[in-house]
Amino acid sequence: VDAEDRDALLAAMEPMHPADIADLLEQLDEGPRHRLIALLGHDFDGEVLSELDEGLREEVIAALSPAVLTDAVRKLESDDVVDLLETLEEPQKEAILGSLTRPDRIAIERAMSFPDGSAGRLMQREVVTAPEHWTVGDAIDFMRASLDLPEQFYHIVLVDPRYRPIGHVTLGKVMSSDRVTPLRELLEDSFRTIPATQDEEDVAYAFNQYHLISAPVVDDNDRLVGVITIDDAMIVLSEENEEDLLLLAGVGDESIADRTLQIVRQRFPWLLVNLGTAILASLVIAQFEDVLAAVVALAVLMPIVASMGGNAGTQSMTVAVRAIATRDLTGSNAWRVVRREVTAGLLNGVAFAIIIGIVGVIWFGNVLLGVVIALAMVINLVVAGLAGVLLPILLDKAGVDPALASGTFVTTVTDVVGFFAFLGLAGIILL
Amino acid sequence: VDAEDRDALLAAMEPMHPADIADLLEQLDEGPRHRLIALLGHDFDGEVLSELDEGLREEVIAALSPAVLTDAVRKLESDDVVDLLETLEEPQKEAILGSLTRPDRIAIERAMSFPDGSAGRLMQREVVTAPEHWTVGDAIDFMRASLDLPEQFYHIVLVDPRYRPIGHVTLGKVMSSDRVTPLRELLEDSFRTIPATQDEEDVAYAFNQYHLISAPVVDDNDRLVGVITIDDAMIVLSEENEEDLLLLAGVGDESIADRTLQIVRQRFPWLLVNLGTAILASLVIAQFEDVLAAVVALAVLMPIVASMGGNAGTQSMTVAVRAIATRDLTGSNAWRVVRREVTAGLLNGVAFAIIIGIVGVIWFGNVLLGVVIALAMVINLVVAGLAGVLLPILLDKAGVDPALASGTFVTTVTDVVGFFAFLGLAGIILL
């Protein structure tokens, strides 16, 4: 790139997959990135845009000349264009929509009419269908005559006269059967339809749970409007997992390609909430200033109780948040899981109470101090187990994503209870 | 189940997918679970075993009579049996292998000879192949004549005379082309082979990155030995994501179906490590007992610095661990990411220094105390950013899964640095 040798660059990038080119652009600094885009010119592949991290798309699209952008977008499949448009601001959206042919634009505007994050946005509109009375031979002849079959498809969907899907047949079955076999006899057991308004998270769950390969999408009248394939579901699944992981850590929709000011802005609110809860914990400590003044050793041991409680709470919480996401923690076993977490907290609490009690006695030569920290440890680990599983369940019931808010709540509870139990017991037992 | 009405039970469970039956078994208590299994008898579906959580498999298999187990396992596909065997202890393994027919047993033992977690374990051995000179008509005739085609397949793999894959054709292309078209003209661009010894994590990455649907698996001599399909890759991807999430929270391979003692045992070592690092932080505080004794307010504010550092460190760390897992953080952009994290830590550090400094001054009416906590905040957030991104990178370089160990290391660093900076500065400025 530095040598501005366009031919050598094209030769080097020719065998690269668009996803790898997108990764390359993400890893470059802004200067070299723009020079690379300028050098590529009309050889810029539209699929690179789909593969790019959302944070960078606007920048890269802004760097493309209108003619290159038109070229790049026209070559994309309709569901990739929808995905691209979702992340862009109005002026860029208009520019891209304007560069499409009229039928494409109408199809895409129809897809965009479904709610964000719904099956309707995820699906592709191109489906291979067959009337329910067709035979294998009819289907093969139809496909040979078709000019615009989808790039990838795995099933032929059988529809009734009102265009409602009644089942589907795998291509493998069609190919391995005689021409006279009715398609109806080859229907798969695993057939499921998906409502266009279903949340994409539920779609991904259904694909993962039932090992679906593709599933027809239907409108409110059960009419076929599109199809979702496993590769789309895989992308949603991996995005949902990433989202949960980042939310649990108190990071929003962040990526390694974001710029410094973006990440500062994104992390600030989470840290601010954390500051609020930390001050809450400090207020608890402040109630016991006289106890702390009398026994400074308490200030030394204080963070141990808080840290153990926070960790144990995070353990319970993560398992619970994950189990809610995979539908393994439901109303019917919630009570049993809560009981189990509390018992586990009690058992680990007793184990660590003994350990830390002994450490406290040896370190400070004060048996009562050992008793105080041991008791505080038991209380805090039981509360951690309880809060760790109960808060995600309650947040989920309240319609809040448990990954979003659980972390802060759980550590606030363990900090407050930990400091209160430890210093409160110290005040009673030691003074 | 309680009424022991077998017919009603079978009628109720008939439409249920094996994955849903497995979920049901997971949510039941041990007593009802065993009664349900006993009631089902020979109608117990082998696929339920594959869908069951690993922690419960042994218990359920032990609850099945040998005859039922044999029946159940014989109906499974070979890769499901391999997956099942991987999680079982020797005696149960032997029982299942013994229940298989001889050719099945040999096939499965061959698959088990590949390393655990490798592509060889993940693949299915049944592949549809064609010599490179075949036409569409040859392929269709061959498939019509075949009796045991795989349940699901998406591509026909073209092989050379030495059985090395040279490309593949989608079934859709085969069906939509004339009988005389050579298969060779229909080859897909996206063709990639996978070495049998490749780690399944890398396999899942390749499927996700290059949007693969299926990929042939080859041995050391590039000969075709099997095929991996996107649904296998999707399962691995979701397992890997789950593993990272749980590891980051200091929980091992835990599930909501585990029993209390299992989870106590699993969480204990992580809490023990945390206790060790918490004591390390306490030792730092102990060095400043005289400072704390002089200004008790320090003990009140201490947890704020530690908590903010821990949170900021976790944010940087999670983004870094995730980016390493998705190959977005590599040697070539590591330095830039480190610089960005440090700058972000500095900016958020300054912002929170101002906030907490003002809070400190108002709360305790001591300007110098506000200065101390403000300075400590800046130092700790910068260190948190640095440690959060540097430790995962170094662990990854050292060959350790960064999700496993980063969490503890990062909070240890932020605790130790936070307490040292805060109390050290207090000793210098306030005394």
Interface residues (C-beta under 8 A of the other chain):
Chain A: H17 A19 D20 D23 E26 Q27 D29 D53 V128 A139 I140 M143 R144 S146 L149 P150 Q152 F153 Y154 T170 L171 G172 V174 M175 S176 S177 D178 F207 N208 Q209 Y210 H211 I213 I230 D231 A233 M234 I235 L237 S238 N241 E242 D244 L245 L246 L248 A249 G250 V251 E254 S255 I256 A257 R259 T260 L261 I263 V264 R267 F268 W270 L271 L272 N274 L275 T277 A278 I279 A281 S282 I285 A286 E289 L292 A293 V296 A297 L298 A299 V300 L301 M302 P303 I304 A306 S307 M308 N311 A312 T314 Q315 M317 T318 V319 A320 R322 A323 R327 D328 L329 T330 S332 N333 R336 V337 R340 E341 T343 A344 L347 N348 A351 F352 I355 I356 V359 T411 D415 F419
Chain B: H17 A19 D20 D23 E26 Q27 D29 D53 V128 A139 I140 M143 R144 S146 L149 P150 Q152 F153 Y154 T170 L171 G172 V174 M175 S176 S177 D178 F207 N208 Q209 Y210 H211 I213 I230 D231 A233 M234 I235 L237 S238 N241 E242 D244 L245 L246 L248 A249 G250 V251 E254 S255 I256 A257 R259 T260 L261 I263 V264 R267 F268 W270 L271 L272 N274 L275 T277 A278 I279 A281 S282 I285 A286 E289 L292 A293 V296 A297 L298 A299 V300 L301 M302 P303 I304 A306 S307 M308 N311 A312 T314 Q315 M317 T318 V319 A320 R322 A323 R327 D328 L329 T330 S332 N333 R336 V337 R340 E341 T343 A344 L347 N348 A351 F352 I355 I356 V359 T411 D415 F419
